[in-house]
Amino acid sequence: MKKFFLYSAGFVAAIIAFGLLAPVAGLLVSGLLLAAGLHYYTESTSTFGKVMSLVVALAGLISALSNIPGFIGLVAIGIVFYIYKSRNNEKVEILSKKDDDPFTNFEREWANLNK
């Protein structure tokens, strides 16, 4: 019964994800506008260039925030991904913890070199 519920939830999420592909693409374009505006804002030296790039970034931000179906589509894609990974008995890690200690990284790399 658990597998039936899992597959039916995955099927419904997949239908929602396919139905909302266009808003997700619009959300991607809005994000690209926002990223381009912020990039050119940091690279610009003139005041006019900074103002124009902020206008582009603001347009991308407003467009992205108003695209609620795009966010619903992203959530549906995430659910389909989670169900696919759990079906294959793979562990799904949203945020992985990395060890940033330079000595631990050195020891691991040294052990890999000595193999």
All heavy atoms as an XYZ file, in Angstrom:
881
protein
N       0.818     -1.191      0.000
C       0.000      0.000      0.000
C       0.865      1.260      0.000
O       0.513      2.246     -0.618
C      -0.909     -0.046      1.233
C      -1.945      1.025      1.254
S      -3.138      0.669     -0.033
C      -4.223      2.024      0.151
N       2.020      1.159      0.690
C       2.915      2.313      0.745
C       3.492      2.606     -0.635
O       3.604      3.757     -1.043
C       4.029      2.050      1.749
C       4.955      3.211      1.935
C       6.015      2.921      2.964
C       6.977      4.078      3.067
N       8.059      3.818      3.990
N       3.864      1.556     -1.369
C       4.403      1.756     -2.718
C       3.343      2.317     -3.658
O       3.650      3.138     -4.511
C       4.956      0.448     -3.257
C       6.247      0.048     -2.619
C       7.098     -0.626     -3.638
C       8.380     -1.022     -2.961
N       9.513     -0.549     -3.678
N       2.101      1.878     -3.486
C       1.023      2.400     -4.324
C       0.851      3.891     -4.089
O       0.714      4.665     -5.043
C      -0.288      1.661     -4.037
C      -1.463      2.239     -4.775
C      -1.598      2.045     -6.139
C      -2.406      3.006     -4.110
C      -2.657      2.602     -6.829
C      -3.474      3.552     -4.780
C      -3.607      3.344     -6.151
N       0.872      4.307     -2.820
C       0.755      5.722     -2.506
C       1.949      6.497     -3.059
O       1.790      7.597     -3.591
C       0.641      5.929     -0.995
C       0.625      7.377     -0.600
C      -0.471      8.172     -0.880
C       1.721      7.943      0.023
C      -0.488      9.510     -0.531
C       1.718      9.276      0.370
C       0.607     10.065      0.091
N       3.129      5.927     -2.945
C       4.336      6.579     -3.444
C       4.271      6.761     -4.958
O       4.558      7.846     -5.475
C       5.557      5.758     -3.049
C       6.920      6.370     -3.282
C       7.109      7.557     -2.352
C       7.994      5.348     -3.045
N       3.857      5.714     -5.672
C       3.774      5.799     -7.133
C       2.656      6.732     -7.582
O       2.813      7.469     -8.557
C       3.593      4.425     -7.755
C       4.831      3.581     -7.708
C       4.768      2.225     -7.412
C       6.077      4.125     -7.960
C       5.904      1.443     -7.373
C       7.221      3.350     -7.927
C       7.120      2.009     -7.634
O       8.255      1.244     -7.594
N       1.537      6.716     -6.883
C       0.445      7.604     -7.276
C       0.812      9.059     -6.995
O       0.485      9.948     -7.784
C      -0.849      7.224     -6.565
O      -0.707      7.350     -5.170
N       1.492      9.335     -5.874
C       1.941     10.698     -5.594
C       2.972     11.137     -6.629
O       2.962     12.292     -7.076
C       2.531     10.780     -4.196
N       3.858     10.231     -7.032
C       4.831     10.553     -8.068
C       4.174     10.819     -9.409
O       4.589     11.718    -10.146
N       3.124     10.060     -9.722
C       2.406     10.253    -10.976
C       1.713     11.606    -11.000
O       1.798     12.338    -11.998
C       1.394      9.117    -11.171
C       0.636      9.196    -12.454
C       1.267      8.935    -13.663
C      -0.701      9.539    -12.458
C       0.572      9.013    -14.854
C      -1.401      9.624    -13.638
C      -0.763      9.363    -14.840
N       1.064     11.957     -9.902
C       0.381     13.256     -9.826
C       1.403     14.396     -9.888
O       1.195     15.386    -10.598
C      -0.480     13.333     -8.542
C      -0.980     14.744     -8.308
C      -1.641     12.364     -8.633
N       2.508     14.252     -9.180
C       3.544     15.293     -9.208
C       4.155     15.419    -10.601
O       4.478     16.525    -11.040
C       4.615     14.991     -8.176
N       4.326     14.304    -11.307
C       4.882     14.353    -12.664
C       3.917     15.059    -13.616
O       4.351     15.849    -14.471
C       5.181     12.946    -13.165
N       2.617     14.796    -13.477
C       1.639     15.482    -14.326
C       1.654     16.983    -14.046
O       1.623     17.805    -14.968
C       0.237     14.879    -14.115
C       0.178     13.495    -14.750
C      -0.841     15.776    -14.708
C      -1.111     12.765    -14.509
N       1.725     17.358    -12.768
C       1.787     18.776    -12.416
C       3.075     19.400    -12.960
O       3.064     20.510    -13.491
C       1.676     18.959    -10.894
C       0.273     18.596    -10.431
C       2.013     20.380    -10.480
C       0.115     18.543     -8.932
N       4.192     18.678    -12.843
C       5.475     19.209    -13.331
C       5.446     19.402    -14.841
O       5.929     20.429    -15.351
C       6.608     18.275    -12.926
N       4.891     18.434    -15.580
C       4.821     18.589    -17.032
C       3.846     19.690    -17.435
O       4.055     20.377    -18.424
C       4.425     17.275    -17.708
C       5.546     16.295    -17.802
C       5.392     14.996    -17.366
C       6.773     16.666    -18.320
C       6.424     14.085    -17.442
C       7.821     15.774    -18.407
C       7.639     14.477    -17.967
N       2.787     19.839    -16.662
C       1.822     20.892    -16.970
C       2.357     22.284    -16.708
O       1.903     23.257    -17.310
N       3.319     22.390    -15.817
C       3.853     23.700    -15.453
C       5.277     23.916    -15.966
O       6.049     24.669    -15.359
C       3.808     23.868    -13.933
C       2.412     23.907    -13.320
C       2.500     23.945    -11.809
C       1.633     25.095    -13.839
N       5.620     23.275    -17.069
C       6.959     23.480    -17.628
C       7.150     24.885    -18.190
O       8.231     25.466    -18.064
C       7.253     22.448    -18.715
C       7.732     21.090    -18.231
C       7.978     20.172    -19.403
C       8.972     21.215    -17.394
N       6.118     25.458    -18.791
C       6.236     26.809    -19.340
C       6.457     27.849    -18.238
O       7.338     28.713    -18.379
C       5.011     27.147    -20.188
N       5.700     27.808    -17.121
C       6.009     28.762    -16.049
C       7.392     28.553    -15.427
O       8.038     29.520    -15.015
C       4.911     28.525    -15.015
C       3.778     27.988    -15.787
C       4.407     27.171    -16.865
N       7.855     27.311    -15.392
C       9.206     27.065    -14.868
C      10.240     27.672    -15.817
O      11.240     28.248    -15.373
C       9.451     25.558    -14.647
C      10.901     25.270    -14.352
C       8.579     25.049    -13.515
N       9.993     27.577    -17.116
C      10.895     28.210    -18.082
C      10.859     29.731    -17.937
O      11.890     30.400    -18.023
C      10.520     27.806    -19.506
N       9.672     30.294    -17.683
C       9.569     31.725    -17.426
C      10.303     32.129    -16.161
O      10.918     33.199    -16.099
N      10.241     31.271    -15.149
C      10.980     31.532    -13.914
C      12.486     31.496    -14.168
O      13.234     32.293    -13.606
C      10.585     30.504    -12.856
C      11.121     30.701    -11.454
C      10.585     31.985    -10.861
C      10.731     29.528    -10.584
N      12.924     30.608    -15.035
C      14.335     30.539    -15.404
C      14.781     31.814    -16.116
O      15.846     32.365    -15.810
C      14.588     29.320    -16.289
C      15.992     29.151    -16.829
C      16.949     28.816    -15.694
C      16.036     28.087    -17.891
N      13.960     32.307    -17.022
C      14.299     33.548    -17.737
C      14.335     34.719    -16.760
O      15.225     35.582    -16.833
C      13.298     33.794    -18.890
C      13.473     35.181    -19.487
C      13.455     32.735    -19.955
N      13.392     34.750    -15.820
C      13.387     35.821    -14.817
C      14.639     35.757    -13.951
O      15.233     36.788    -13.626
C      12.152     35.696    -13.932
O      10.983     35.820    -14.683
N      15.028     34.567    -13.576
C      16.251     34.408    -12.796
C      17.484     34.822    -13.570
O      18.414     35.408    -13.007
N      17.494     34.521    -14.865
C      18.625     34.955    -15.697
C      18.680     36.472    -15.821
O      19.775     37.059    -15.808
C      18.535     34.315    -17.082
C      18.832     32.821    -17.146
C      18.583     32.284    -18.551
C      20.250     32.542    -16.723
N      17.510     37.114    -15.934
C      17.487     38.574    -15.966
C      18.018     39.159    -14.663
O      18.797     40.120    -14.668
C      16.062     39.077    -16.187
C      15.582     39.234    -17.607
C      14.115     39.637    -17.624
C      16.406     40.251    -18.345
N      17.610     38.578    -13.560
C      18.073     39.049    -12.260
C      19.580     38.862    -12.115
O      20.296     39.767    -11.682
C      17.337     38.295    -11.149
C      17.720     38.619     -9.719
C      17.406     40.067     -9.394
C      17.009     37.691     -8.770
N      20.073     37.700    -12.513
C      21.508     37.434    -12.410
C      22.312     38.346    -13.331
O      23.375     38.854    -12.947
C      21.791     35.968    -12.739
N      21.815     38.570    -14.544
C      22.523     39.448    -15.476
C      22.538     40.879    -14.963
O      23.567     41.571    -15.044
C      21.872     39.394    -16.856
N      21.422     41.339    -14.421
C      21.381     42.694    -13.881
C      22.344     42.871    -12.729
O      23.044     43.886    -12.643
N      22.412     41.904    -11.831
C      23.331     42.003    -10.704
C      24.788     41.894    -11.150
O      25.668     42.557    -10.602
C      23.009     40.940     -9.660
C      21.684     41.133     -8.919
C      21.442     39.977     -7.969
C      21.657     42.448     -8.188
N      25.035     41.053    -12.144
C      26.398     40.918    -12.652
C      26.880     42.231    -13.271
O      27.987     42.697    -12.991
C      26.466     39.793    -13.681
C      27.776     39.726    -14.398
N      28.929     39.272    -13.798
C      28.131     40.090    -15.657
C      29.926     39.341    -14.662
N      29.465     39.830    -15.800
N      26.044     42.810    -14.130
C      26.456     44.042    -14.784
C      26.475     45.220    -13.816
O      27.176     46.197    -14.051
C      25.575     44.338    -16.000
C      25.887     43.413    -17.143
C      24.934     42.540    -17.638
C      27.151     43.396    -17.713
C      25.227     41.681    -18.673
C      27.463     42.542    -18.748
C      26.492     41.683    -19.221
O      26.790     40.835    -20.247
N      25.706     45.140    -12.724
C      25.773     46.186    -11.709
C      27.148     46.185    -11.042
O      27.720     47.243    -10.804
C      24.681     45.986    -10.664
C      24.760     46.975     -9.526
C      24.313     48.270     -9.702
C      25.289     46.618     -8.296
C      24.385     49.199     -8.672
C      25.377     47.528     -7.271
C      24.925     48.818     -7.459
O      25.015     49.727     -6.439
N      27.651     44.998    -10.736
C      28.964     44.929    -10.085
C      30.095     45.275    -11.044
O      31.143     45.753    -10.611
C      29.217     43.537     -9.485
O      29.129     42.556    -10.517
C      28.208     43.232     -8.395
N      29.908     45.060    -12.337
C      30.956     45.326    -13.320
C      30.937     46.758    -13.845
O      31.920     47.214    -14.417
C      30.829     44.358    -14.498
C      31.038     42.903    -14.137
C      32.449     42.611    -13.687
O      33.394     43.165    -14.286
O      32.601     41.847    -12.723
N      29.823     47.454    -13.671
C      29.678     48.784    -14.248
C      30.457     49.820    -13.440
O      30.555     49.747    -12.224
C      28.203     49.170    -14.295
O      28.066     50.450    -14.820
N      30.985     50.805    -14.171
C      31.704     51.890    -13.507
C      30.925     53.193    -13.572
O      31.144     54.075    -12.752
C      33.088     52.093    -14.158
O      32.915     52.351    -15.548
C      33.956     50.871    -13.944
N      30.033     53.339    -14.530
C      29.280     54.586    -14.664
C      27.977     54.510    -13.868
O      27.437     53.429    -13.616
C      28.958     54.864    -16.133
O      28.047     53.909    -16.612
N      27.484     55.653    -13.496
C      26.225     55.721    -12.746
C      25.058     55.285    -13.619
O      24.163     54.572    -13.154
C      25.987     57.162    -12.244
O      27.127     57.577    -11.493
C      24.760     57.236    -11.373
N      25.052     55.683    -14.890
C      23.982     55.283    -15.796
C      23.950     53.769    -15.964
O      22.876     53.161    -15.974
C      24.163     55.963    -17.162
C      23.100     55.596    -18.149
C      21.825     56.121    -18.036
C      23.385     54.727    -19.192
C      20.847     55.772    -18.947
C      22.418     54.377    -20.105
C      21.126     54.904    -19.991
N      25.101     53.155    -16.092
C      25.172     51.698    -16.227
C      24.666     50.995    -14.980
O      23.967     49.976    -15.062
N      24.988     51.532    -13.823
C      24.513     50.938    -12.571
C      22.996     51.058    -12.448
O      22.322     50.117    -12.037
C      25.200     51.583    -11.374
C      26.637     51.146    -11.195
C      27.184     51.645     -9.879
C      28.628     51.266     -9.724
N      28.844     49.923     -9.286
N      22.450     52.215    -12.821
C      21.006     52.420    -12.737
C      20.284     51.489    -13.711
O      19.279     50.858    -13.363
C      20.648     53.900    -12.994
C      19.151     54.079    -13.179
C      21.148     54.768    -11.861
N      20.771     51.397    -14.925
C      20.122     50.540    -15.926
C      20.204     49.059    -15.538
O      19.237     48.316    -15.703
C      20.758     50.744    -17.303
C      20.364     52.030    -17.960
S      18.701     51.981    -18.574
C      17.786     52.950    -17.472
N      21.332     48.633    -15.002
C      21.441     47.234    -14.597
C      20.569     46.954    -13.382
O      20.017     45.855    -13.247
C      22.896     46.867    -14.327
O      23.421     47.689    -13.314
N      20.389     47.930    -12.493
C      19.457     47.751    -11.375
C      18.014     47.674    -11.860
O      17.210     46.925    -11.299
C      19.604     48.882    -10.362
C      20.647     48.669     -9.288
C      20.721     49.874     -8.371
C      20.379     47.425     -8.498
N      17.677     48.424    -12.905
C      16.331     48.349    -13.485
C      16.091     46.953    -14.067
O      15.028     46.361    -13.874
C      16.126     49.458    -14.542
C      14.885     49.221    -15.370
C      16.073     50.809    -13.872
N      17.078     46.416    -14.755
C      16.950     45.065    -15.313
C      16.836     44.036    -14.197
O      15.999     43.126    -14.252
C      18.153     44.752    -16.241
C      18.188     43.284    -16.617
C      18.102     45.612    -17.479
N      17.643     44.178    -13.155
C      17.590     43.244    -12.035
C      16.253     43.343    -11.309
O      15.669     42.323    -10.911
C      18.737     43.505    -11.066
N      15.735     44.545    -11.145
C      14.447     44.722    -10.486
C      13.315     44.124    -11.320
O      12.394     43.512    -10.775
C      14.200     46.210    -10.227
C      12.997     46.561     -9.384
C      13.143     45.957     -7.992
C      12.835     48.055     -9.295
N      13.393     44.280    -12.638
C      12.385     43.673    -13.514
C      12.431     42.145    -13.408
O      11.387     41.481    -13.355
C      12.608     44.103    -14.960
N      13.619     41.579    -13.364
C      13.739     40.136    -13.201
C      13.225     39.665    -11.856
O      12.579     38.616    -11.752
N      13.487     40.433    -10.797
C      13.024     40.065     -9.463
C      11.504     40.112     -9.373
O      10.876     39.187     -8.851
C      13.642     40.991     -8.413
C      13.221     40.742     -6.975
C      13.771     39.400     -6.500
C      13.690     41.864     -6.088
N      10.903     41.180     -9.881
C       9.443     41.294     -9.850
C       8.800     40.197    -10.690
O       7.804     39.593    -10.295
C       9.019     42.702    -10.324
C       9.421     43.736     -9.282
C       7.519     42.764    -10.578
C       9.233     45.159     -9.732
N       9.376     39.904    -11.838
C       8.853     38.846    -12.697
C       8.969     37.481    -12.021
O       8.067     36.653    -12.116
C       9.596     38.844    -14.021
O       9.197     37.768    -14.817
N      10.072     37.248    -11.336
C      10.258     35.957    -10.661
C       9.322     35.820     -9.471
O       8.750     34.744     -9.243
C      11.710     35.802    -10.213
N       9.146     36.876     -8.700
C       8.275     36.802     -7.531
C       6.805     36.661     -7.902
O       6.023     36.085     -7.149
C       8.476     38.029     -6.641
C       9.797     38.107     -5.904
C       9.880     39.392     -5.098
C       9.988     36.908     -5.003
N       6.418     37.176     -9.053
C       5.021     37.081     -9.464
C       4.707     35.768    -10.171
O       3.557     35.520    -10.517
C       4.664     38.248    -10.374
O       5.371     38.158    -11.586
N       5.690     34.939    -10.374
C       5.509     33.681    -11.105
C       5.247     32.535    -10.125
O       6.063     31.620     -9.976
C       6.748     33.408    -11.962
C       6.496     32.355    -12.993
O       5.425     31.770    -13.061
N       7.494     32.107    -13.808
N       4.095     32.550     -9.478
C       3.754     31.525     -8.495
C       3.624     30.141     -9.135
O       4.096     29.154     -8.552
C       2.485     31.935     -7.728
C       2.789     33.175     -6.886
C       1.983     30.810     -6.832
C       1.611     33.780     -6.215
N       3.028     29.987    -10.331
C       2.992     28.643    -10.934
C       4.376     28.058    -11.204
O       4.567     26.845    -11.154
C       2.229     28.853    -12.240
C       1.392     30.040    -11.995
C       2.203     30.918    -11.094
N       5.346     28.913    -11.463
C       6.715     28.430    -11.660
C       7.271     27.811    -10.391
O       7.934     26.773    -10.418
N       6.987     28.435     -9.240
C       7.431     27.875     -7.960
C       6.716     26.565     -7.657
O       7.321     25.634     -7.128
C       7.212     28.883     -6.826
C       8.146     30.048     -6.882
C       7.662     31.321     -7.102
C       9.512     29.881     -6.732
C       8.509     32.402     -7.154
C      10.378     30.955     -6.787
C       9.874     32.228     -7.003
N       5.431     26.483     -7.997
C       4.690     25.233     -7.795
C       5.285     24.133     -8.679
O       5.420     22.982     -8.265
C       3.191     25.443     -8.075
C       2.598     26.396     -7.040
C       2.434     24.128     -8.076
C       1.191     26.838     -7.337
N       5.661     24.487     -9.901
C       6.302     23.520    -10.789
C       7.640     23.054    -10.253
O       7.991     21.877    -10.360
N       8.412     23.968     -9.657
C       9.685     23.566     -9.054
C       9.478     22.609     -7.897
O      10.230     21.644     -7.728
C      10.465     24.801     -8.584
C      11.168     25.606     -9.653
C      11.868     26.809     -9.028
C      12.162     24.767    -10.406
N       8.460     22.868     -7.085
C       8.160     21.967     -5.969
C       7.747     20.592     -6.505
O       8.179     19.557     -5.977
C       7.068     22.572     -5.066
C       6.551     21.562     -4.066
C       7.598     23.795     -4.345
N       6.954     20.560     -7.573
C       6.544     19.286     -8.166
C       7.741     18.535     -8.731
O       7.839     17.311     -8.590
C       5.501     19.524     -9.254
N       8.672     19.243     -9.355
C       9.884     18.600     -9.868
C      10.712     18.046     -8.716
O      11.273     16.948     -8.803
C      10.682     19.591    -10.738
C       9.935     19.861    -12.040
C      12.082     19.066    -11.030
C      10.511     20.977    -12.860
N      10.791     18.782     -7.622
C      11.509     18.300     -6.439
C      10.867     17.054     -5.852
O      11.562     16.126     -5.430
N       9.534     16.997     -5.830
C       8.837     15.815     -5.318
C       9.098     14.613     -6.214
O       9.339     13.500     -5.726
C       7.330     16.104     -5.181
C       7.103     17.088     -4.034
C       6.534     14.834     -4.951
C       5.683     17.608     -3.949
N       9.047     14.819     -7.523
C       9.329     13.716     -8.454
C      10.763     13.220     -8.264
O      11.016     12.009     -8.250
C       9.080     14.163     -9.916
C       9.636     13.154    -10.899
C       7.605     14.382    -10.148
N      11.710     14.136     -8.087
C      13.105     13.755     -7.865
C      13.250     12.962     -6.569
O      13.937     11.938     -6.520
C      13.990     15.001     -7.833
C      15.431     14.715     -7.552
C      16.231     14.138     -8.514
C      15.979     15.014     -6.316
C      17.566     13.872     -8.255
C      17.304     14.746     -6.039
C      18.102     14.173     -7.012
N      12.596     13.424     -5.502
C      12.672     12.735     -4.217
C      12.062     11.333     -4.300
O      12.635     10.373     -3.778
C      11.955     13.556     -3.139
C      11.979     12.903     -1.789
C      13.115     12.943     -1.012
C      10.859     12.233     -1.297
C      13.156     12.340      0.223
C      10.883     11.625     -0.066
C      12.031     11.677      0.695
O      12.066     11.078      1.907
N      10.933     11.203     -4.975
C      10.292      9.891     -5.113
C      11.145      8.969     -5.973
O      11.275      7.776     -5.683
C       8.865     10.056     -5.670
C       7.982     10.693     -4.597
C       8.286      8.730     -6.123
C       6.596     11.042     -5.060
N      11.759      9.501     -7.024
C      12.632      8.688     -7.867
C      13.831      8.167     -7.080
O      14.199      6.997     -7.180
C      13.100      9.511     -9.076
C      14.096      8.778     -9.940
C      13.686      7.763    -10.786
C      15.456      9.098     -9.899
C      14.598      7.081    -11.582
C      16.362      8.434    -10.679
C      15.935      7.427    -11.517
O      16.841      6.755    -12.284
N      14.440      9.045     -6.276
C      15.595      8.616     -5.481
C      15.187      7.632     -4.394
O      15.917      6.681     -4.119
C      16.282      9.826     -4.835
C      17.041     10.670     -5.810
C      18.234      9.925     -6.327
C      19.108     10.835     -7.150
N      20.306     10.196     -7.613
N      14.047      7.839     -3.760
C      13.630      6.924     -2.704
C      13.187      5.583     -3.281
O      13.270      4.569     -2.601
C      12.508      7.547     -1.870
O      11.341      7.698     -2.653
N      12.742      5.561     -4.526
C      12.365      4.298     -5.163
C      13.596      3.431     -5.399
O      13.554      2.212     -5.285
C      11.669      4.571     -6.496
C      11.164      3.314     -7.192
C      10.549      3.661     -8.514
N      11.509      4.173     -9.461
C      12.171      3.418    -10.333
N      11.975      2.135    -10.366
N      13.020      3.959    -11.167
N      14.714      4.066     -5.698
C      15.957      3.340     -5.932
C      16.754      3.121     -4.653
O      17.916      2.728     -4.707
C      16.832      4.098     -6.938
C      16.238      4.080     -8.316
O      15.442      3.208     -8.654
N      16.592      5.052     -9.127
N      16.152      3.413     -3.505
C      16.783      3.255     -2.189
C      18.080      4.048     -2.067
O      19.029      3.604     -1.442
C      17.026      1.788     -1.858
C      15.740      1.024     -1.688
O      14.742      1.585     -1.243
N      15.751     -0.242     -2.045
N      18.121      5.198     -2.693
C      19.270      6.083     -2.565
C      18.953      7.140     -1.517
O      17.822      7.591     -1.399
C      19.576      6.771     -3.894
C      20.000      5.815     -4.977
C      20.259      6.515     -6.283
O      20.457      7.750     -6.274
O      20.252      5.842     -7.312
N      19.959      7.524     -0.770
C      19.767      8.534      0.254
C      19.721      9.913     -0.400
O      20.603     10.274     -1.170
C      20.895      8.474      1.276
C      20.682      9.375      2.460
C      21.791      9.198      3.471
C      21.568     10.119      4.637
N      22.659     10.042      5.604
N      18.684     10.676     -0.079
C      18.521     12.010     -0.631
C      19.057     13.009      0.373
O      18.558     13.121      1.485
C      17.030     12.303     -0.933
C      16.884     13.703     -1.478
C      16.474     11.278     -1.884
N      20.116     13.740     -0.018
C      20.700     14.745      0.854
C      20.434     16.120      0.256
O      20.911     16.434     -0.825
C      22.208     14.535      0.986
C      22.575     13.308      1.785
C      24.069     13.211      2.012
O      24.768     14.229      1.824
O      24.530     12.138      2.374
N      19.659     16.900      0.966
C      19.372     18.251      0.508
C      20.596     19.143      0.731
O      21.075     19.806     -0.164
C      18.154     18.839      1.253
C      16.941     17.917      1.112
C      17.853     20.235      0.770
C      16.260     17.941     -0.205
N      21.076     19.153      1.953
C      22.274     19.917      2.293
C      23.315     18.943      2.823
O      23.113     18.297      3.845
C      21.967     20.968      3.359
C      20.974     22.048      2.979
C      20.631     22.898      4.189
C      21.525     22.910      1.870
N      24.419     18.828      2.124
C      25.467     17.918      2.572
C      26.491     18.698      3.397
O      26.854     19.826      3.074
C      26.153     17.244      1.383
O      26.781     18.204      0.593
N      26.954     18.077      4.458
C      27.933     18.718      5.316
C      29.325     18.312      4.851
O      29.664     17.136      4.812
C      27.710     18.300      6.760
C      28.617     19.004      7.723
C      28.313     18.604      9.150
C      29.264     19.288     10.089
N      29.052     18.856     11.470
N      30.131     19.298      4.497
C      31.494     19.041      4.062
C      32.451     19.391      5.186
O      32.228     20.327      5.941
C      31.836     19.906      2.844
C      31.497     19.304      1.538
C      32.060     20.163      0.451
C      32.386     19.339     -0.743
N      32.903     20.141     -1.830
N      33.500     18.645      5.238
C      34.526     18.932      6.224
C      35.523     19.895      5.592
O      36.215     19.548      4.634
C      35.217     17.635      6.649
C      36.115     17.831      7.842
O      35.983     18.868      8.514
O      36.936     16.933      8.106
N      35.590     21.105      6.103
C      36.448     22.130      5.521
C      37.781     22.262      6.248
O      38.490     23.245      6.064
C      35.734     23.485      5.524
C      34.606     23.516      4.518
O      34.687     22.778      3.521
O      33.659     24.287      4.726
N      38.109     21.307      7.081
C      39.382     21.355      7.787
C      40.492     21.056      6.785
O      40.500     20.009      6.143
C      39.382     20.329      8.920
C      40.652     20.376      9.743
O      41.326     21.432      9.714
O      40.964     19.379     10.406
N      41.454     21.963      6.594
C      42.481     21.736      5.569
C      43.359     20.527      5.866
O      43.835     19.861      4.954
C      43.303     23.025      5.568
C      42.965     23.734      6.814
C      41.623     23.255      7.258
N      43.563     20.209      7.152
C      44.404     19.067      7.476
C      43.699     17.750      7.155
O      44.320     16.807      6.686
C      44.825     19.121      8.950
C      45.652     20.320      9.258
C      45.133     21.365      9.992
C      46.945     20.424      8.774
C      45.892     22.484     10.260
C      47.710     21.543      9.031
C      47.182     22.576      9.778
N      42.384     17.693      7.371
C      41.625     16.491      7.023
C      41.612     16.297      5.517
O      41.785     15.181      5.026
C      40.194     16.601      7.556
O      40.235     16.893      8.948
C      39.427     15.332      7.319
N      41.418     17.385      4.779
C      41.430     17.289      3.322
C      42.798     16.844      2.827
O      42.899     16.047      1.894
C      41.057     18.630      2.698
C      39.611     18.986      2.930
O      38.779     18.115      3.136
N      39.315     20.269      2.908
N      43.860     17.354      3.429
C      45.211     16.963      3.033
C      45.434     15.479      3.287
O      45.986     14.766      2.442
C      46.248     17.791      3.796
C      47.658     17.345      3.531
C      48.275     17.657      2.335
C      48.341     16.593      4.471
C      49.562     17.248      2.081
C      49.630     16.173      4.217
C      50.245     16.503      3.025
N      45.012     15.008      4.466
C      45.190     13.589      4.790
C      44.416     12.703      3.825
O      44.901     11.654      3.399
C      44.745     13.318      6.234
C      45.616     13.961      7.279
C      47.024     13.395      7.275
O      47.206     12.211      6.964
O      47.953     14.162      7.583
N      43.208     13.107      3.465
C      42.404     12.316      2.529
C      43.061     12.282      1.157
O      43.156     11.231      0.516
C      40.988     12.899      2.456
C      40.065     12.076      1.585
C      38.638     12.577      1.574
N      38.554     14.009      1.371
C      37.974     14.862      2.205
N      37.425     14.444      3.301
N      37.940     16.160      1.934
N      43.525     13.427      0.682
C      44.180     13.468     -0.626
C      45.501     12.697     -0.611
O      45.855     12.038     -1.583
C      44.419     14.917     -1.056
C      43.157     15.681     -1.389
C      42.410     15.076     -2.551
O      43.044     14.610     -3.525
O      41.176     15.057     -2.491
N      46.242     12.783      0.480
C      47.496     12.053      0.588
C      47.237     10.544      0.583
O      47.991      9.787     -0.045
C      48.222     12.466      1.868
C      49.597     11.873      1.971
C      49.982     10.803      2.720
C      50.762     12.294      1.274
N      51.315     10.547      2.539
C      51.815     11.454      1.631
C      51.010     13.300      0.352
C      53.088     11.590      1.147
C      52.287     13.441     -0.129
C      53.305     12.586      0.248
N      46.181     10.128      1.241
C      45.826      8.704      1.235
C      45.427      8.256     -0.166
O      45.746      7.139     -0.590
C      44.702      8.432      2.233
N      44.737      9.122     -0.919
C      44.370      8.772     -2.293
C      45.594      8.703     -3.193
O      45.642      7.877     -4.123
C      43.382      9.798     -2.843
C      42.002      9.651     -2.260
O      41.650      8.588     -1.754
N      41.227     10.719     -2.300
N      46.583      9.549     -2.973
C      47.786      9.521     -3.796
C      48.644      8.279     -3.506
O      49.322      7.778     -4.404
C      48.624     10.774     -3.554
C      48.084     12.068     -4.167
C      48.926     13.246     -3.719
C      48.059     11.966     -5.680
N      48.628      7.801     -2.269
C      49.448      6.672     -1.897
C      48.809      5.326     -2.230
O      49.412      4.278     -1.968
C      49.767      6.717     -0.395
C      50.786      7.802     -0.107
O      51.582      8.167     -0.972
N      50.724      8.337      1.097
N      47.641      5.309     -2.786
C      46.984      4.037     -3.135
C      47.664      3.355     -4.281
O      48.181      3.869     -5.176
C      45.514      4.277     -3.485
C      44.673      4.471     -2.258
C      43.219      4.565     -2.668
C      42.354      4.765     -1.444
N      40.976      4.891     -1.767
